[in-house]
Amino acid sequence: HRFYSLLLLFRLTFHMSQHKDRSGVKVGRQPKSVPAQPIKGKLVAKDKSECTWAATGEDLFILGVTCKKGDRSFSCEYAAKPSLCPQYASDVKLYWKQIARALKKQRNLCQDHNALVRAGMCRRAARDAHFRLRNAQRKTAVPYTPPPAPRAVKSCQHGNKKLAEEYCNDSWSSFCTFFFTMVFAGRLEV
């Protein structure tokens, strides 16, 4: 929850113009003296979960991921120090595009503590330059249990048929049988 509080604080503090590139990554534009806004994006994971992600930090970046698929949702945080990758400083935008692609390719997003999320441009960088899972939370909604199906009602129950013959003429007999079956819902025993 601390991550999301920080994310909200950044959003409220820095209202700068943003543009969105083709990969869905939003990069804020601001003077170099102002700390960077969160870098964020959307993706559909391999298991078809719809996810959003946001990265904040200066030296140590925290990459928060939140996903939802049906009534199941999960979130997690990855941590890395991109500055340990020499190519990061030369093309920050490309770096985050590659991280977004790497997230999308993860087989077990928010599950595998050994898997690294790495930008292709930083392949040979130190291990700490790559995002590694810090913590994860899974939330599964209580499975829906449908109410018990009403028991089947026989439309030609003997008692209902007898009532229909008694109170309706022959041309209305089948309708009356149906009507009495609906009204008495099979409770009439004659």
N, C-alpha and C positions, 0 to 999 in steps of 0.2 A: 504494500500500500504506500510505502514511502516513495517508491519510484513514481507512482501515479500522481502523488502530491507534488513531487518535483516537476513532473511533466506539466501539470496544470499551472504551477508557478511560472515556469518558463513561458508558457503560452500567454499568460496574463501580462507578464513583464515586457515581452518583446513582440510588438505587433508590427512586424516588418513585411514587406511584400515578398511573396514566394512565387516560384514557378515550379511546374511539375514536368519532369522529363518523361520520355516514353516508357521507362521501366516502372513508373508509378512512384518513383522516389521524389520527395519534395525537399528542395534545398533552399534554405533561407538566404537572402542577400542582406548583409549588414557590414558596417565598417569593421576593420580588423580588431579594434579595441573592445568591441562588444562580444561577449561569449556567444558561440553559435547556438542557434535554435535547435530543437530536436530535429533529427533527420528521420523521416518516417515514410512508410509505404504500406501497400496492401499486396497480398499474394494468395494464391490457392495452393495449398500443400499437396504432396503426392497422394495423401489419403482423402483428398477433396475437401478438407477443412478450409474455411474462409478465415484468413488471418490478417491481422494488422501488426505492424512493428514500429518501434520508435527507439532511436539511439540518442543518448545524451552523455555528455562528459567532455573532458578536455584531454587529459592524459589517459585515464582509465575510462573507457566507454562502457556503459551498460545498455544492452540491447534488449528491450522488453518485447515479448511476443505474446499476443493473445489470439486464440483461435476458437472457432465455433463450428460444429458440424451437427446439425439436427438439434437434439436437446442436450448434447454433450459439449462442454467447453473446457479449455485448459489454457494456462498461461505459464510463462517462464521468463527467466532472465539469463542472458549470456553476457560474459564480460571479456574484454580484450583491451590491449594497448596498441592501437593502430600506428602510433608514432614509432614503434619498434620496426616498422616496415619502411624502408627508405623511399619506396615508390609512393607511399600514402601522401606525403606532402606535395609531390609533383602533380597529382591528379586526384583530388579528394572525391570529386563527382563520380569518376570511373570506379573508384574504390567502393563507394556505397552501392553503385549499380551491381557490381560483382558480388557484394555481400547479399543483396536482395535475391540475386539469382541462386546463390549458394543456399540460402534459406529455403527457397522453393524446391531445391533438389534434395533436401534432407529427407531421409527415409523415415526416421522416427523423431520428428520435430518435438522438442521439449521432453524427450525421454532418455536419449543416449548421452550419458555424462562423459563418455570417451570421444564422441564425435566432435570434430572441429568444424566451425563455419569459417571458411577462409576465402579471401579474395584471390583470384587467380594471379593478380599482379604481385601478391605477397607470398607466393608459394614457398620461397626459400627463406622467408623471415623467421625470426625466433618464435618459439611455440606460443609465448604470451601475446604475440601480435595477432593471433587468431582467436575468434570468439569460441569460448567454451561454456557449457551449461553451468550456471551457478545454482539456481533453484527452480523448482517446477511445482505447479499446483494443478490438480485435476478436479474438475467439478462435473459431476454427472447428475442430471436431473433425475428425480424419482421416476422410475419407469411407469408409464401410463398403464394402468390395469383397467380394462373396460368393465363397466358394470355387468353383472351376470345377465346373460341373455334371458329374456322372458321365456318361460316354458312354452313349447309349441301347443297351440290350441287346436283341437280337432273341430273343423267347421261343421261336421255332421254328428256332433255328439247326440246321443240318444235323447237326452232330456230337452235339448234345444229344438230338436226336430219335432218332438212331441208337442212342445209349446207352439211351434210354428203351425202345425196342423190344427191345433185347437183354436188359435186366435187369428189366423190368416187364411184366405181362400187359397185354392191350389195354385193359382197363377203367381201368388206372392210367397209361396212356401219356401223356396230356396233363399230369397232375400231375407225373410223373417228368420230363418235358421241362422243365417250369417249375422243378422242384427242381434239376436239373442245370444249368440256365441260371443260377440264383441262386448255386449253389456254385462253378461254374467261371467265372462272370461273363464269359462270352463268350470265354474264353481257350482253350477246347478247339477244336482244328482237327483234323478227321478226314477 
